């Protein structure tokens, strides 16, 4: 009844031709489902069966109705219907399994998009606090302050225990807790620093007893503590990601140039043979791919640099290839000069040898005449 009302409703909205095809689609779908249900009944299968169950039922019925079997109930028409039913059931089960896999993938994407990012915030602040992220941040700062005050008071109590008798510990404990500490974390660090200085833990420093170096120029909009921290990081070999990435880009370009130049030198002087020309073409294509990879890194660098003047322009494979060929031409010219100089030296040595031999012959003739 509902399907009939639905069809009448679509007849009002759409034209007669569209409604005709819609009605045909519904009828075709219903007949297809009835046909599949009939196939399940023929194979004696349940609606939620799997491919292994369908295969087992097909084998069982094939043993009974296959014309080549020795069974008394063998029937070729019956076996043909069973085989067609088995194909339709297998197609239907595979289709349902694909639908289930697609639904699972959509559920995973949904959970990753809308739930993973929400739970990720609870990994911060050591799991302290409830509510929104800003509320949790305030609660975490309060928790850190309380924890620092407790550590300061415990440190003071430890000092009292080492210097006083046991009878005075409880009294001094209460007095230590009554002291209100402001900027407790800085006070704790200062106490630790003073104690380490008294114990002589800073005596092995290389600059002990020497004046501090003059402060270098720095950005006036950055506080001195951040500037000093950056100096410590730089002196220990740390560099921002975009700085190392910039160095890697120039290193990769130079490395690709050297490799291309070596490959060109291996092929020999021009003109190249057809085989070498084909090989050189493949090498140039590979060089283009390497330049494209470098340009992708350049794009990521340009998004990370703090100043627009530090951005790089993408490298052109044609220009880089032209630079390599210029280097190869210079090397060839240098090799020709070296070869020419060697030939000149060889001719000079030959002339010297000839002159020496002529001089010896003249001396021998003089001796003979005398």
NUTOR-697985 format. One line per 5 residues: number of its first residue (from 1); their letters; for each residue z, y, x of C-alpha. Coordinates in steps of 0.1 Angstrom, whole numbers. Last residue first. Layout:
<recs>
NUM	a	Z,Y,X ~ ... .
</recs>
This chain:
<recs>
370	xxxxx	-352,157,1415 ~ -380,149,1390 ~ -360,120,1376 ~ -328,140,1372 ~ -348,167,1354 .
365	xxxxx	-363,142,1330 ~ -329,127,1322 ~ -315,163,1314 ~ -345,169,1291 ~ -338,136,1272 .
360	xxxxx	-302,145,1268 ~ -311,179,1254 ~ -335,163,1229 ~ -307,138,1218 ~ -283,166,1213 .
355	xxxxx	-308,187,1194 ~ -315,157,1171 ~ -278,150,1165 ~ -272,187,1157 ~ -302,186,1133 .
350	xxxxx	-288,156,1116 ~ -254,172,1113 ~ -270,203,1098 ~ -290,181,1074 ~ -258,163,1063 .
345	xxxxx	-239,195,1058 ~ -267,209,1037 ~ -267,176,1016 ~ -230,179,1012 ~ -233,216,1001 .
340	xxxxx	-260,206,976 ~ -238,178,962 ~ -209,202,958 ~ -230,228,942 ~ -245,202,918 .
335	xxxxx	-210,189,910 ~ -199,225,902 ~ -229,230,879 ~ -221,197,862 ~ -184,207,858 .
330	xxxxx	-194,241,844 ~ -218,224,819 ~ -190,200,808 ~ -167,229,803 ~ -194,247,782 .
325	xxxxx	-198,214,762 ~ -161,213,755 ~ -161,249,744 ~ -191,242,721 ~ -173,212,706 .
320	xxxxx	-143,234,699 ~ -165,260,682 ~ -182,233,661 ~ -149,217,651 ~ -136,250,639 .
315	xxxxx	-98,255,642 ~ -79,269,613 ~ -64,304,619 ~ -27,304,629 ~ 3,323,614 .
310	xxxxx	27,341,638 ~ 16,375,626 ~ 27,365,590 ~ 63,363,601 ~ 89,336,592 .
305	xxxxx	66,307,599 ~ 69,278,574 ~ 38,281,551 ~ 15,288,580 ~ 28,257,598 .
300	xxxxx	19,235,568 ~ -16,248,569 ~ -19,243,607 ~ -7,207,603 ~ -36,202,579 .
295	xxxxx	-59,219,604 ~ -49,194,631 ~ -59,165,608 ~ -93,182,602 ~ -97,186,640 .
290	xxxxx	-91,148,645 ~ -118,140,618 ~ -143,163,636 ~ -136,145,669 ~ -143,112,652 .
285	xxxxx	-177,126,641 ~ -184,138,676 ~ -177,104,691 ~ -200,88,665 ~ -228,112,675 .
280	xxxxx	-222,105,712 ~ -226,67,706 ~ -259,73,688 ~ -271,95,717 ~ -259,69,742 .
275	xxxxx	-280,42,724 ~ -311,65,722 ~ -308,73,759 ~ -293,106,770 ~ -313,134,787 .
270	xxxxx	-289,145,800 ~ -262,133,825 ~ -239,104,820 ~ -223,88,789 ~ -189,86,807 .
265	xxxxx	-188,124,813 ~ -192,129,775 ~ -163,105,768 ~ -141,123,793 ~ -149,157,778 .
260	xxxxx	-141,144,743 ~ -107,131,755 ~ -99,164,772 ~ -108,184,742 ~ -87,162,719 .
255	xxxxx	-57,166,742 ~ -61,204,742 ~ -62,205,704 ~ -32,182,701 ~ -11,202,726 .
250	xxxxx	-20,234,708 ~ -9,219,675 ~ 23,203,690 ~ 34,237,703 ~ 31,252,669 .
245	xxxxx	50,223,653 ~ 78,228,678 ~ 81,264,669 ~ 78,257,631 ~ 106,232,633 .
240	xxxxx	130,256,649 ~ 140,251,685 ~ 170,235,701 ~ 171,230,739 ~ 208,235,745 .
235	xxxxx	203,271,757 ~ 184,278,724 ~ 212,265,703 ~ 239,285,722 ~ 217,317,719 .
230	xxxxx	214,310,681 ~ 251,308,678 ~ 256,340,697 ~ 231,358,673 ~ 248,344,643 .
225	xxxxx	282,356,656 ~ 268,390,664 ~ 256,397,629 ~ 219,399,621 ~ 203,431,608 .
220	xxxxx	205,447,643 ~ 181,420,656 ~ 189,412,692 ~ 186,428,726 ~ 205,408,753 .
215	xxxxx	242,411,757 ~ 252,415,793 ~ 267,383,808 ~ 304,377,804 ~ 325,385,835 .
210	xxxxx	335,357,858 ~ 369,340,858 ~ 355,307,845 ~ 317,306,844 ~ 312,269,854 .
205	xxxxx	337,256,829 ~ 362,231,844 ~ 393,251,836 ~ 386,251,799 ~ 409,221,791 .
200	xxxxx	437,237,810 ~ 465,227,786 ~ 472,263,778 ~ 436,269,768 ~ 435,238,746 .
195	xxxxx	466,250,728 ~ 451,285,723 ~ 418,270,710 ~ 436,247,685 ~ 457,275,672 .
190	xxxxx	426,298,669 ~ 407,270,650 ~ 436,266,626 ~ 438,304,621 ~ 401,306,614 .
185	xxxxx	404,278,588 ~ 435,294,572 ~ 418,327,565 ~ 451,339,551 ~ 481,317,556 .
180	xxxxx	512,321,534 ~ 544,309,552 ~ 565,290,527 ~ 553,256,540 ~ 567,263,575 .
175	xxxxx	601,272,561 ~ 603,241,541 ~ 595,219,571 ~ 619,239,592 ~ 648,227,570 .
170	xxxxx	636,191,569 ~ 631,190,607 ~ 664,205,617 ~ 684,172,617 ~ 657,155,638 .
165	xxxxx	663,177,667 ~ 638,204,677 ~ 608,208,701 ~ 585,178,692 ~ 594,179,655 .
160	xxxxx	588,216,654 ~ 553,212,669 ~ 545,185,643 ~ 557,207,615 ~ 534,234,627 .
155	xxxxx	505,210,627 ~ 514,197,593 ~ 515,233,580 ~ 481,240,594 ~ 466,208,580 .
150	xxxxx	480,215,546 ~ 466,250,546 ~ 432,236,557 ~ 432,211,528 ~ 442,239,503 .
145	xxxxx	413,261,516 ~ 388,232,514 ~ 398,224,479 ~ 395,260,468 ~ 360,261,484 .
140	xxxxx	351,228,465 ~ 363,243,432 ~ 341,273,437 ~ 311,251,446 ~ 317,229,416 .
135	xxxxx	317,259,393 ~ 284,271,408 ~ 269,235,404 ~ 279,233,368 ~ 309,213,357 .
130	xxxxx	332,191,377 ~ 348,192,411 ~ 348,173,444 ~ 322,146,452 ~ 321,156,489 .
125	xxxxx	306,191,480 ~ 271,176,476 ~ 261,141,464 ~ 268,152,429 ~ 237,175,430 .
120	xxxxx	215,144,433 ~ 225,132,398 ~ 204,158,381 ~ 175,154,404 ~ 174,116,398 .
115	xxxxx	176,120,360 ~ 146,139,348 ~ 117,132,371 ~ 128,98,385 ~ 140,86,351 .
110	xxxxx	107,96,335 ~ 86,81,363 ~ 106,48,359 ~ 101,48,322 ~ 63,54,326 .
105	xxxxx	61,25,351 ~ 80,2,327 ~ 56,12,298 ~ 26,5,320 ~ 40,-29,330 .
100	xxxxx	47,-38,293 ~ 11,-28,283 ~ -3,-50,311 ~ 18,-79,299 ~ 5,-74,264 .
95	xxxxx	-31,-74,276 ~ -25,-106,296 ~ -10,-123,266 ~ -40,-113,244 ~ -66,-125,269 .
90	xxxxx	-47,-158,274 ~ -46,-163,236 ~ -83,-155,232 ~ -93,-180,259 ~ -70,-207,245 .
85	xxxxx	-84,-202,210 ~ -120,-206,223 ~ -109,-239,241 ~ -92,-252,210 ~ -122,-244,188 .
80	xxxxx	-145,-263,213 ~ -120,-292,214 ~ -121,-296,176 ~ -159,-295,176 ~ -161,-321,204 .
75	xxxxx	-136,-345,187 ~ -116,-372,205 ~ -89,-387,183 ~ -92,-422,197 ~ -83,-410,231 .
70	xxxxx	-104,-422,261 ~ -110,-386,272 ~ -146,-375,278 ~ -149,-359,243 ~ -117,-338,248 .
65	xxxxx	-95,-340,217 ~ -62,-356,228 ~ -61,-348,265 ~ -74,-313,257 ~ -44,-308,233 .
60	xxxxx	-18,-313,260 ~ -38,-293,285 ~ -40,-264,261 ~ -3,-265,253 ~ 6,-265,290 .
55	xxxxx	-18,-235,296 ~ -3,-216,267 ~ 32,-222,280 ~ 23,-211,315 ~ 6,-179,301 .
50	xxxxx	38,-169,283 ~ 51,-173,248 ~ 66,-145,226 ~ 45,-152,195 ~ 52,-190,195 .
45	xxxxx	25,-216,203 ~ 11,-245,182 ~ -23,-242,199 ~ -40,-238,164 ~ -11,-215,153 .
40	xxxxx	-16,-192,182 ~ -53,-191,176 ~ -47,-182,139 ~ -25,-154,150 ~ -52,-141,173 .
35	xxxxx	-78,-143,144 ~ -53,-124,121 ~ -48,-97,148 ~ -86,-93,152 ~ -91,-92,114 .
30	xxxxx	-65,-64,112 ~ -80,-45,141 ~ -115,-48,125 ~ -103,-35,91 ~ -85,-6,107 .
25	xxxxx	-116,3,128 ~ -139,0,97 ~ -116,24,78 ~ -118,49,106 ~ -156,45,107 .
20	xxxxx	-159,52,70 ~ -135,81,72 ~ -157,98,98 ~ -188,94,77 ~ -171,106,45 .
15	xxxxx	-158,138,60 ~ -122,142,72 ~ -91,156,56 ~ -93,141,21 ~ -106,107,32 .
10	xxxxx	-77,108,58 ~ -52,109,30 ~ -70,81,11 ~ -68,59,43 ~ -31,66,46 .
5	xxxxx	-25,57,10 ~ -43,23,15 ~ -23,17,47 ~ 9,24,28 ~ 0,0,0 .
</recs>
